[in-house]
Amino acid sequence: MSGMIRRLRWKIVGISMLFVTLVLAAVFTGVMLTARSSLEQSSTRQLEEALRGEGYDGQNGQPCFVTEVYPSGTVRVMGSSYYQISEEDLLALVQECLSQQEESGLLTDYHLRYLRYDGALSIRIAFTDSTLEQSALRAMAGNLLLIALAALVVLLGCSYLLSGVAARPVERAWQEQQRFLSDASHELKTPLTVILSSADLLAESAPAEEQTYVENIRAESRRMKKLVEEMLTLFRAESVRRETAFSEVDLSDVVTDAALRFEPVVFESGRRLLYTIDEGLQVSGDRDALERLTGILLDNAVKYAPQGTDIRLTLTHQDRTACLAVENGGDPIPPEVAAHLFDRFYRADSSRTGTGFGLGLAIARAIVQNHRGNIICRSQEGVNRFSVTLPVLRQKEAQ
């Protein structure tokens, strides 16, 4: 399965799970609010009965007691003997209720629910224990949370299976596209080889005034052949199977070899290559692909670095990853351009007058993704930096 299809499937799963989570949250919130309202109404009815002088001993619910406060400050207690409250606490309770603007509510510090009635001759306040009410709500919330977690686990599996069905048409179209590109590239290689060979023979016998036309044929044929080869390279990079193609590779050796190969090229182009490479970094991967990755980044730097400037290549061990970076000076890359640099056939030069085809960085991204890594481009203070991070297996000790 290609990385694109895998990302598409997980995107479908993510959207599905987000929707399901929101629905479950809304349903369970509604259930909790309904249960809370029901318990509050039940307690309020019990308190109303207590204010009328009924239900003190809990025949219809929790035991209640009522305090009657007279204008003189006298407090009379009526109701269940279930509550053992000192006179000091009782006065504090009454004072707390009288200071509240609402006629009913919870006294969380005392775990009591109250209902106040302001009469003509006295103020009556009914109290009942809210511990069971709150315990019931907490138990219900815990049960709903367990149900939600179980449902999400089951739905995660179902969503992943269904995402395979949903992504199948896209995967089929992707495979057909890849097959077409591969077949077309292979079919073009033979006639291009024939054209180049014929052009070489023609150049030997063509009159001087026709040499320009022959050279144009040869140049464009070589250009087309290079395009076909890059398309095949991109196809192979996107189609490689990790589990069969990968082995333990010394990335430090790979990057060092690439730096040594490019050093003369960089020097001849009027630039200087500086490199710092940590030794012994072992990764799981395809050595040839990693060599091509390093070469693409260095070749890109040579193309765009101004004359007389330095190109910096670094390979460092950071936490559990190897960080490969290539820096060069030049015109800053705008964020809107950097977002598309790794797309196929994309070139920042909209006039498309350059010699490249816009496939190099697309190949680099495919190689990095196959190695479970990440590649980014950042432009800051006149320096353009391409960074690749790859998971490290281990680091060998220096000999």
C-alpha positions in Angstrom: 0.0 0.0 0.0 1.4 3.4 -0.9 2.0 6.1 1.7 -0.6 8.2 0.0 -3.3 5.6 0.4 -2.3 4.9 4.0 -2.5 8.6 4.9 -5.9 8.8 3.1 -7.3 5.8 5.2 -6.1 7.3 8.4 -7.6 10.7 7.4 -10.9 9.0 6.8 -10.6 7.2 10.2 -9.7 10.5 11.9 -12.7 12.4 10.5 -15.0 9.5 11.3 -13.8 9.2 14.9 -14.0 12.9 15.4 -17.7 12.9 14.2 -18.5 9.8 16.4 -16.8 11.4 19.4 -18.8 14.6 19.0 -22.0 12.6 18.7 -21.2 10.5 21.7 -20.2 13.5 23.7 -23.5 15.3 22.8 -25.6 12.2 23.7 -23.9 11.5 27.0 -24.0 15.2 27.9 -27.7 15.1 27.3 -28.1 12.0 29.4 -26.1 13.5 32.3 -28.1 16.8 32.1 -31.4 14.8 32.0 -30.4 12.6 35.0 -29.2 15.6 37.0 -32.4 17.5 36.3 -34.5 14.4 37.3 -32.6 14.0 40.6 -32.9 17.7 41.4 -36.6 17.7 40.7 -37.0 14.6 42.9 -35.1 16.3 45.8 -37.1 19.5 45.3 -40.4 17.6 45.6 -39.1 16.0 48.7 -38.1 19.4 50.2 -41.5 20.9 49.2 -43.2 18.0 51.1 -41.0 18.7 54.1 -41.9 22.4 54.1 -45.6 21.3 54.3 -44.7 19.1 57.3 -44.6 15.8 55.4 -41.9 13.3 54.5 -39.4 14.1 57.2 -38.3 10.5 57.7 -37.6 9.8 54.1 -40.7 7.7 53.1 -40.5 9.3 49.7 -36.8 9.9 49.4 -33.9 11.2 51.6 -34.6 12.2 55.2 -35.2 15.9 55.6 -35.3 18.5 58.3 -36.7 22.0 58.4 -35.6 25.1 60.2 -38.1 27.9 60.9 -36.5 31.3 61.4 -38.5 34.0 63.2 -37.9 37.8 63.0 -36.7 37.7 66.6 -33.8 35.5 65.5 -35.2 32.3 67.1 -34.6 29.2 65.1 -36.8 26.1 65.4 -35.9 22.7 64.0 -38.4 20.1 62.8 -38.0 16.9 61.0 -35.8 13.7 60.9 -33.4 12.8 63.7 -31.1 11.4 60.9 -29.1 14.6 61.1 -27.0 15.3 64.1 -26.1 19.0 63.8 -24.7 21.2 66.6 -26.4 24.5 67.3 -23.4 26.4 66.0 -23.4 24.5 62.6 -27.2 24.9 62.4 -26.9 28.7 62.8 -24.1 28.7 60.2 -26.4 26.7 57.8 -29.3 29.1 58.3 -27.0 32.1 57.8 -25.6 30.6 54.6 -29.1 30.0 53.2 -30.3 33.4 54.1 -27.4 35.0 52.3 -28.1 33.2 49.0 -30.2 35.0 46.4 -31.6 31.8 45.0 -34.5 30.1 46.9 -33.0 26.7 46.3 -29.6 25.2 45.6 -26.6 23.2 47.0 -24.4 23.9 50.0 -21.4 22.1 48.7 -19.4 22.6 51.9 -22.1 20.8 53.9 -23.3 18.3 51.2 -26.9 19.6 51.6 -29.6 20.7 49.2 -31.9 23.4 50.5 -35.3 25.0 49.6 -36.3 28.3 51.2 -39.8 29.7 51.6 -40.2 33.3 52.8 -43.5 33.4 54.7 -45.3 36.4 56.3 -44.4 35.5 59.9 -41.2 33.4 59.4 -38.7 31.9 56.9 -38.8 28.2 56.5 -35.8 26.3 55.1 -35.8 22.6 54.3 -32.6 20.6 54.0 -31.8 17.2 52.6 -28.6 15.2 52.1 -27.1 15.6 48.6 -24.4 12.9 49.0 -26.4 10.2 47.3 -27.5 12.5 44.5 -23.9 13.5 43.8 -22.7 9.9 44.1 -25.3 8.7 41.6 -24.2 11.4 39.1 -20.6 10.4 39.6 -21.3 6.7 39.1 -23.4 7.4 36.0 -20.6 9.6 34.6 -18.1 6.8 35.2 -20.3 4.2 33.6 -20.9 6.5 30.6 -17.2 7.1 30.2 -16.4 3.4 30.2 -19.2 2.8 27.6 -17.9 5.7 25.5 -14.3 4.3 25.6 -15.5 0.8 24.7 -17.6 2.2 21.9 -14.7 4.3 20.5 -12.4 1.3 20.5 -15.0 -0.8 18.6 -15.8 2.0 16.2 -12.1 2.6 15.6 -11.7 -0.9 14.3 -14.9 -0.6 12.2 -13.8 2.8 10.8 -10.4 1.4 9.8 -12.0 -1.5 8.0 -14.5 0.7 6.3 -11.8 3.2 5.3 -10.3 0.4 3.3 -13.5 0.0 1.3 -13.8 3.8 0.9 -10.2 4.2 -0.3 -10.3 1.2 -2.7 -11.4 3.2 -5.7 -8.7 5.8 -5.0 -6.1 3.0 -4.6 -7.2 1.4 -7.8 -6.9 4.7 -9.7 -3.5 5.3 -8.1 -2.2 1.9 -9.1 -3.5 2.4 -12.7 -1.8 5.8 -12.8 1.5 4.3 -11.6 1.2 1.4 -14.0 0.6 3.9 -16.9 3.6 6.0 -16.0 5.8 2.9 -15.7 4.6 1.4 -18.9 4.8 4.7 -20.8 8.3 5.4 -19.5 9.5 1.9 -20.5 7.9 2.3 -23.9 9.6 5.6 -24.5 13.1 4.5 -23.6 13.6 2.3 -26.7 12.6 4.9 -29.3 14.6 7.6 -27.5 17.6 5.4 -27.6 17.1 4.8 -31.3 16.7 8.5 -31.9 19.8 9.4 -30.0 21.8 6.7 -31.9 20.5 7.9 -35.2 21.3 11.5 -34.4 24.8 10.6 -33.4 25.3 8.8 -36.8 23.7 11.7 -38.6 26.0 14.2 -36.9 29.0 12.4 -38.5 27.8 12.8 -42.0 25.5 15.9 -42.0 26.8 19.1 -43.7 28.0 21.9 -41.5 24.9 24.0 -42.1 22.7 21.2 -40.8 24.7 20.4 -37.7 22.7 22.9 -35.6 19.5 21.0 -36.4 21.1 17.7 -35.5 22.5 19.1 -32.3 19.0 20.3 -31.4 17.6 16.8 -32.0 20.4 15.3 -29.8 19.9 17.8 -27.0 16.1 17.4 -26.8 16.4 13.6 -27.0 18.8 13.6 -24.1 16.5 15.9 -22.2 13.5 13.6 -22.9 15.6 10.5 -21.9 16.5 12.2 -18.6 12.8 12.9 -18.0 11.9 9.3 -18.6 14.6 8.1 -16.3 13.5 10.4 -13.5 9.9 9.3 -13.9 11.0 5.7 -13.6 13.1 6.6 -10.5 10.1 8.3 -8.9 7.9 5.3 -9.7 10.4 2.9 -8.1 10.7 5.2 -5.0 7.0 5.3 -4.5 6.5 1.6 -5.1 9.3 0.1 -2.9 8.3 -2.3 -0.2 9.9 -1.5 3.1 9.9 -4.9 4.6 11.6 -6.6 1.6 14.0 -3.9 0.4 15.4 -2.5 3.6 18.5 -3.5 5.5 20.8 -1.9 8.1 22.7 0.9 6.4 25.5 3.1 7.7 24.1 6.5 6.8 27.3 8.3 7.8 29.2 6.4 5.1 26.4 7.1 2.6 26.5 10.8 3.2 30.3 10.9 3.3 30.6 9.2 -0.1 28.0 11.6 -1.6 30.0 14.6 -0.2 33.2 13.3 -1.6 31.6 12.7 -5.0 30.1 16.2 -5.1 33.1 18.1 -3.8 34.7 18.4 -7.3 31.4 19.3 -8.9 30.8 22.0 -6.3 34.3 23.4 -6.7 34.0 23.6 -10.5 30.8 25.5 -10.1 32.6 28.2 -8.2 31.2 27.3 -4.8 32.6 25.5 -1.7 31.2 22.4 0.1 31.6 22.3 3.9 30.4 19.2 5.6 30.1 17.9 9.2 29.1 14.3 9.6 28.6 12.3 12.8 30.0 8.9 12.5 28.4 5.5 12.8 24.7 6.4 12.4 22.9 3.2 11.5 19.4 3.3 9.8 17.1 0.8 8.3 16.8 1.5 4.6 17.8 1.2 1.0 21.4 2.3 0.5 21.0 3.2 -3.2 17.9 5.3 -2.4 19.6 7.1 0.5 22.6 7.9 -1.8 20.2 9.3 -4.4 18.5 11.3 -1.7 21.7 13.0 -0.6 22.7 13.6 -4.2 19.4 15.3 -5.0 19.7 17.7 -2.1 23.3 18.5 -3.0 22.5 18.9 -6.7 19.6 21.2 -5.8 22.0 23.4 -3.7 24.5 23.6 -6.5 21.8 24.8 -8.9 20.5 27.6 -6.7 23.5 28.7 -4.5 25.1 32.0 -5.7 28.6 31.9 -7.1 31.3 32.1 -4.5 29.1 31.0 -1.6 29.3 28.0 0.7 27.1 24.9 0.7 26.8 23.3 4.1 26.1 19.6 4.5 25.5 18.2 8.0 24.5 14.9 9.5 23.8 14.9 13.2 22.4 12.5 15.8 19.5 14.2 17.6 17.6 12.1 20.2 16.5 9.0 18.2 16.8 10.5 14.8 19.4 11.3 12.2 19.1 14.8 10.9 20.5 15.4 7.4 20.6 19.0 6.3 21.8 20.9 3.3 22.1 24.7 3.4 22.8 27.2 0.8 22.5 31.0 0.3 20.2 32.5 -2.3 16.9 34.1 -2.9 14.5 33.4 0.0 11.8 30.8 -0.7 8.3 32.2 0.1 6.2 29.9 2.3 3.6 29.5 -0.5 6.4 28.2 -2.8 7.9 26.0 -0.1 4.5 24.3 0.4 4.7 22.9 -3.2 8.4 22.3 -3.7 8.0 18.5 -3.2 5.1 18.2 -5.6 5.7 16.4 -8.9 6.7 18.7 -11.8 6.5 21.8 -9.6 9.1 24.5 -10.3 9.2 27.8 -8.6 10.2 29.4 -12.0 6.7 29.7 -13.5 8.1 30.4 -16.9 9.6 26.8 -16.8 12.8 28.0 -18.6 15.1 26.0 -16.3 16.7 22.7 -17.3 15.1 20.6 -14.6 11.7 18.8 -14.7 10.6 19.4 -11.1 10.9 15.7 -10.2 14.0 15.7 -8.1 12.5 16.9 -4.8 9.4 14.8 -5.4 11.7 11.8 -5.6 13.5 12.9 -2.4 10.2 13.1 -0.6 9.1 9.7 -1.8 12.4 8.2 -0.6 12.1 9.9 2.8 8.5 8.8 3.3 9.5 5.2 2.5 12.1 5.4 5.2 9.5 6.7 7.7 11.1 10.1 7.9 10.2 13.7 7.3 11.6 16.3 4.9 11.0 20.1 5.2 12.3 23.3 3.6 12.9 26.5 5.6 14.1 29.8 4.4 15.5 32.2 7.0 17.9 35.2 6.9 19.1 34.5 3.3 19.7 30.8 3.9 17.6 28.0 2.4 17.7 24.8 4.4 16.4 21.4 3.4 16.2 19.0 6.4 15.6 15.3 6.5 15.0 13.3 9.7 15.2 9.5 9.7 14.8 7.1 12.6 18.1 5.7 13.9 18.6 2.1 14.8 21.9 2.7 16.7 25.2 4.6 16.6 28.4 2.6 16.2 31.3 3.7 18.3 34.1 5.4 16.4 37.0 3.1 15.6 
